[in-house]
Amino acid sequence: MGSKTFKNLDEQIDILKDKGLIIDDIDYAKEILLRENYFFLSGYRHLFLRDDGSRKFKTGTNFREIYSMFAFDRQLRNILFKNILIVENNLKSILSYVMSKNHGFKEHNYLNADNFVKDYSKGRQINDLLRKMKRQISVNGKQHAATSHYINNYGYIPLWVVVKVLSFGIVGELYSVLQKEDQEEIANVYGISIRNMIDYLPILANYRNLCAHEDLCFNNRTHKKINRTKYHDLLDIPMDEEGNYIYGESDLFAIIIIMKELLKDEDFVLMMNEISYELDVLDGKIHTIEIDDVLDAMGFPVNYKEIVRMK
């Protein structure tokens, strides 16, 4: 395979036109390519390609459609990101409350391996996690007003403050090694099982980072599948020949199901209204493909809106 070489804007335009893409405003297309990057923009071309393996665009595909998909995905990331931050903040608050109540709130409490699950096989993980926590506290502690206030005035940082400087990934891993009673108390706030909580948090942390770094989002697939939920059945999502749901296991709709279980009802409704609005906007800007093609790529069943009203 030959190496990739730099292509200037005119060359990038020529490549797209050679693939059958209609570009009715060259200057507009050049500005978009310059600002947004040809490589990242091309990540949205797949829905518009022919089915014959030619890597050519479907007849009539316009550059503006590709950019509309790009813009839609950006809005989608923004919606998901702000709501994942709500989940993150809620979890940090709940976890720090439960741990402080049950074990104490000073460093010698929450950095004490004895306050975590008594499982020999997890000993190394717990020690590695505590080292990561100490490192994040050391690096980030003095950069936040609240943490520096406690350090300077009290000589320690209580857990309900220190969680602000811990990454979502660290907090998710922390939950996975808590004592079962603590895990259950936290999971009960959300009305879900410990197993699902442990599965959901790293998936959300991954999406948080994906959204923060503007990676392709709408058709992303996770390595881990979520377990069957009542929403799969209530939405009557069909299964494939192997007994897997065709939507809602490792796709974006799986994230929607997770958010349904972890967000407050009013926050979830607002999130879904915003996503539905952006899909409606996109529907008005694409003509070569149908909005159902986009929904399918996202892993959204056509009746996805019904999840809002489900209990």
C-alpha positions as CSV (number, residue, x, y, z in Angstrom):
1,M,0.0,0.0,0.0
2,G,1.4,3.4,-1.0
3,S,2.0,6.1,1.5
4,K,-0.4,9.0,1.8
5,T,0.8,12.4,0.5
6,F,-0.3,15.9,1.2
7,K,-3.0,17.3,-1.0
8,N,-3.8,20.9,-1.3
9,L,-7.4,22.2,-1.3
10,D,-7.7,22.2,-5.1
11,E,-6.5,18.6,-5.2
12,Q,-8.9,17.6,-2.4
13,I,-11.8,19.1,-4.4
14,D,-10.7,17.2,-7.5
15,I,-10.6,13.9,-5.6
16,L,-14.1,14.5,-4.4
17,K,-15.4,15.5,-7.8
18,D,-13.7,12.5,-9.4
19,K,-15.7,10.3,-7.0
20,G,-18.9,11.8,-8.3
21,L,-19.6,14.4,-5.5
22,I,-21.4,17.5,-6.7
23,I,-19.7,20.7,-5.5
24,D,-21.8,23.7,-6.5
25,D,-19.7,26.3,-4.6
26,I,-16.0,25.7,-4.7
27,D,-15.0,28.5,-2.4
28,Y,-17.5,27.3,0.2
29,A,-16.2,23.7,0.0
30,K,-12.6,24.9,0.3
31,E,-13.4,26.9,3.4
32,I,-15.1,23.9,5.0
33,L,-12.2,21.6,4.1
34,L,-9.6,24.0,5.5
35,R,-11.5,24.5,8.8
36,E,-12.7,21.0,9.4
37,N,-10.1,18.8,7.7
38,Y,-10.6,16.6,4.7
39,F,-9.9,13.4,6.7
40,F,-12.5,14.0,9.3
41,L,-15.1,15.2,6.8
42,S,-14.6,12.1,4.7
43,G,-15.6,10.0,7.7
44,Y,-19.2,10.8,6.8
45,R,-19.1,9.8,3.2
46,H,-20.0,6.1,3.7
47,L,-23.8,6.5,3.8
48,F,-23.6,8.3,0.5
49,L,-21.4,5.7,-1.4
50,R,-22.8,3.4,-4.0
51,D,-23.3,-0.3,-3.1
52,D,-21.2,-1.6,-6.0
53,G,-17.9,-1.2,-4.2
54,S,-16.6,1.5,-6.5
55,R,-16.1,4.0,-3.7
56,K,-18.1,6.5,-5.8
57,F,-20.8,8.6,-4.5
58,K,-24.5,7.9,-5.2
59,T,-25.8,9.9,-8.1
60,G,-26.8,13.4,-7.0
61,T,-24.8,13.5,-3.8
62,N,-23.9,17.1,-2.9
63,F,-21.0,18.3,-0.8
64,R,-23.5,20.1,1.4
65,E,-25.1,16.8,2.4
66,I,-21.8,15.4,3.6
67,Y,-21.2,18.6,5.6
68,S,-24.7,18.4,7.0
69,M,-23.9,14.9,8.3
70,F,-20.7,16.3,9.8
71,A,-22.6,19.2,11.4
72,F,-25.3,16.9,12.7
73,D,-22.7,14.7,14.4
74,R,-21.1,17.7,16.0
75,Q,-24.4,18.7,17.5
76,L,-25.1,15.1,18.6
77,R,-21.7,15.0,20.4
78,N,-22.5,18.3,22.2
79,I,-25.9,17.0,23.3
80,L,-24.4,13.7,24.6
81,F,-21.4,15.4,26.2
82,K,-23.3,17.8,28.4
83,N,-25.6,15.0,29.5
84,I,-22.8,12.6,30.2
85,L,-21.3,15.4,32.4
86,I,-24.6,15.4,34.3
87,V,-24.3,11.7,34.9
88,E,-20.7,12.1,35.9
89,N,-21.4,14.8,38.4
90,N,-24.4,12.9,39.9
91,L,-22.3,9.7,40.3
92,K,-19.4,11.5,41.9
93,S,-21.8,13.1,44.4
94,I,-23.6,9.9,45.2
95,L,-20.4,7.8,45.4
96,S,-18.6,10.3,47.7
97,Y,-21.7,10.5,49.9
98,V,-22.0,6.8,50.3
99,M,-18.2,6.2,50.9
100,S,-17.9,9.1,53.3
101,K,-20.9,7.9,55.3
102,N,-19.8,4.3,55.4
103,H,-16.1,4.6,55.7
104,G,-15.0,8.2,56.4
105,F,-14.1,11.1,54.2
106,K,-10.4,11.8,54.8
107,E,-7.5,10.6,52.6
108,H,-6.6,7.8,55.1
109,N,-10.2,6.5,54.6
110,Y,-10.8,6.7,50.8
111,L,-7.1,5.8,50.0
112,N,-7.2,2.8,52.3
113,A,-7.2,-0.5,50.4
114,D,-9.0,-2.1,53.4
115,N,-12.1,-0.1,52.6
116,F,-12.6,-1.8,49.2
117,V,-13.7,-5.2,48.2
118,K,-12.1,-8.1,50.0
119,D,-11.0,-10.0,46.9
120,Y,-7.4,-11.2,46.5
121,S,-7.7,-11.3,42.7
122,K,-8.5,-7.5,42.7
123,G,-5.6,-6.6,45.0
124,R,-3.3,-5.3,42.3
125,Q,-6.2,-3.4,40.6
126,I,-7.0,-1.7,43.8
127,N,-3.4,-0.7,44.5
128,D,-3.0,0.6,40.9
129,L,-6.2,2.5,41.2
130,L,-5.2,4.1,44.5
131,R,-1.9,5.2,42.9
132,K,-3.8,6.7,40.0
133,M,-6.0,8.6,42.4
134,K,-3.0,9.9,44.4
135,R,-1.4,11.0,41.1
136,Q,-4.6,12.9,39.9
137,I,-5.0,14.5,43.3
138,S,-1.3,15.6,43.3
139,V,-1.4,16.9,39.7
140,N,-4.9,18.5,39.7
141,G,-5.5,19.3,43.4
142,K,-3.8,22.6,43.5
143,Q,-5.4,23.8,40.2
144,H,-8.9,23.8,41.6
145,A,-10.1,26.5,44.1
146,A,-12.0,24.0,46.3
147,T,-9.3,21.5,46.6
148,S,-6.5,24.0,47.2
149,H,-8.7,25.7,49.8
150,Y,-9.0,22.4,51.8
151,I,-5.3,21.7,51.4
152,N,-4.2,25.2,52.6
153,N,-6.7,25.5,55.4
154,Y,-7.3,21.9,56.7
155,G,-4.4,19.9,55.3
156,Y,-6.6,17.4,53.6
157,I,-9.2,17.1,50.9
158,P,-12.5,15.4,51.8
159,L,-13.8,12.8,49.3
160,W,-16.8,14.9,48.2
161,V,-14.3,17.6,47.0
162,V,-11.6,15.3,45.7
163,V,-14.0,13.6,43.2
164,K,-14.0,16.9,41.3
165,V,-10.4,16.3,40.2
166,L,-10.8,12.6,39.4
167,S,-11.6,11.5,35.9
168,F,-14.8,9.8,35.0
169,G,-12.8,6.7,34.1
170,I,-11.2,6.6,37.5
171,V,-14.6,7.0,39.3
172,G,-16.0,4.2,37.2
173,E,-13.1,1.9,38.1
174,L,-13.5,3.0,41.7
175,Y,-17.1,1.8,41.7
176,S,-16.1,-1.6,40.3
177,V,-13.9,-2.3,43.4
178,L,-16.2,-1.0,46.2
179,Q,-17.5,-3.3,48.7
180,K,-20.8,-5.0,47.5
181,E,-22.9,-3.1,50.1
182,D,-21.6,0.2,48.9
183,Q,-22.1,-0.8,45.2
184,E,-25.6,-1.8,46.0
185,E,-26.5,1.4,47.8
186,I,-25.3,3.5,44.9
187,A,-26.9,1.3,42.2
188,N,-30.2,1.4,44.2
189,V,-30.3,5.2,43.7
190,Y,-30.6,4.5,40.0
191,G,-32.8,1.5,40.4
192,I,-30.4,-0.8,38.4
193,S,-28.2,-3.8,39.1
194,I,-24.6,-3.6,40.2
195,R,-23.7,-5.6,37.1
196,N,-25.3,-3.1,34.8
197,M,-23.7,-0.2,36.7
198,I,-20.2,-1.7,36.3
199,D,-20.9,-2.3,32.6
200,Y,-22.3,1.1,31.9
201,L,-19.7,3.4,33.4
202,P,-16.7,2.5,31.2
203,I,-18.9,2.8,28.1
204,L,-20.0,6.3,29.2
205,A,-16.4,7.3,30.0
206,N,-15.4,6.2,26.5
207,Y,-18.2,8.2,24.9
208,R,-17.3,11.2,27.1
209,N,-13.7,11.2,25.7
210,L,-15.0,10.6,22.2
211,C,-17.3,13.6,22.4
212,A,-14.6,15.8,24.0
213,H,-12.2,15.1,21.1
214,E,-14.8,15.4,18.3
215,D,-14.4,11.8,17.1
216,L,-17.0,10.2,14.8
217,C,-20.0,9.6,17.0
218,F,-23.2,8.8,15.3
219,N,-22.2,5.3,14.0
220,N,-19.7,4.5,16.7
221,R,-19.8,0.9,18.1
222,T,-18.5,-0.1,21.5
223,H,-16.4,-3.2,22.2
224,K,-18.7,-4.2,25.1
225,K,-22.4,-4.9,24.7
226,I,-24.9,-3.9,27.3
227,N,-27.2,-6.5,28.8
228,R,-30.8,-7.0,27.7
229,T,-33.1,-4.4,29.3
230,K,-36.9,-4.0,29.4
231,Y,-36.5,-1.3,26.8
232,H,-35.4,-3.8,24.2
233,D,-38.6,-5.7,24.7
234,L,-40.9,-2.6,25.1
235,L,-39.6,-1.2,21.8
236,D,-40.0,-4.6,20.1
237,I,-36.4,-4.5,18.8
238,P,-35.9,-7.5,16.5
239,M,-33.1,-10.0,16.9
240,D,-30.6,-11.4,14.4
241,E,-30.1,-15.1,13.7
242,E,-27.7,-15.4,16.6
243,G,-30.1,-14.0,19.1
244,N,-28.6,-10.5,19.4
245,Y,-30.7,-7.4,19.2
246,I,-30.0,-5.5,16.0
247,Y,-30.2,-2.2,17.9
248,G,-29.3,-1.1,21.4
249,E,-26.4,-3.4,22.4
250,S,-23.2,-1.8,21.3
251,D,-24.4,1.2,19.2
252,L,-25.5,4.7,20.0
253,F,-28.9,3.6,21.0
254,A,-27.2,1.5,23.8
255,I,-26.0,4.9,25.1
256,I,-29.5,6.2,25.0
257,I,-30.7,3.2,27.0
258,I,-27.9,3.8,29.5
259,M,-28.8,7.5,29.8
260,K,-32.5,6.5,30.3
261,E,-31.5,4.5,33.3
262,L,-29.0,7.0,34.8
263,L,-30.4,10.5,34.0
264,K,-33.3,12.1,35.8
265,D,-36.5,11.9,33.8
266,E,-36.6,15.6,33.0
267,D,-33.0,15.6,31.8
268,F,-33.6,12.6,29.6
269,V,-36.7,14.2,28.0
270,L,-34.7,17.3,27.2
271,M,-31.8,15.3,25.7
272,M,-34.1,13.3,23.5
273,N,-36.0,16.4,22.4
274,E,-32.7,17.9,21.3
275,I,-31.6,14.8,19.4
276,S,-35.0,14.5,17.7
277,Y,-34.8,18.2,16.7
278,E,-31.3,17.7,15.2
279,L,-32.5,14.7,13.3
280,D,-35.4,16.8,11.9
281,V,-33.0,19.5,10.8
282,L,-30.8,16.9,9.1
283,D,-33.8,15.4,7.4
284,G,-34.4,18.7,5.7
285,K,-30.8,18.9,4.4
286,I,-30.3,15.4,2.8
287,H,-31.9,14.1,-0.3
288,T,-29.7,11.4,-1.6
289,I,-30.4,9.1,1.4
290,E,-33.3,8.8,3.8
291,I,-33.3,9.8,7.4
292,D,-34.1,6.2,8.2
293,D,-30.6,5.3,6.7
294,V,-29.1,7.6,9.3
295,L,-31.1,6.1,12.1
296,D,-30.0,2.6,11.1
297,A,-26.4,3.7,11.1
298,M,-26.9,5.2,14.6
299,G,-28.6,2.0,15.8
300,F,-31.8,3.8,16.4
301,P,-35.1,1.9,15.8
302,V,-37.6,3.9,13.9
303,N,-39.8,4.1,17.0
304,Y,-36.9,5.4,19.2
305,K,-39.0,8.3,20.5
306,E,-41.2,6.0,22.4
307,I,-38.5,5.3,25.0
308,V,-39.1,8.8,26.4
309,R,-42.5,7.8,27.7
310,M,-41.5,4.4,29.0
311,K,-41.1,3.7,32.7
